[in-house]
């Protein structure tokens, strides 16, 4: 089952051909702030796990930043 269906959240994405970069968006649509936080935390955790399992990594196109630092250390 896809993460989109499992979590129940739209997750549009696109990438750059050749360099392996993906841009992933988590859409809140009509969710409450609490529901969005819960679902997005699950999605992000799974994305970090998958990237690590494939010898990849998660980062930001313009840097890691403070918000991602916790997950970078955990995974």
Secondary structure, DSSP 8 states (H G I E B T S, - for coil): --HHHHHT----EEE-TTT--EEE----TT--HHHHHHHHHHHHHHHHHHHHHTT-----TT---HHHHHHHHH-
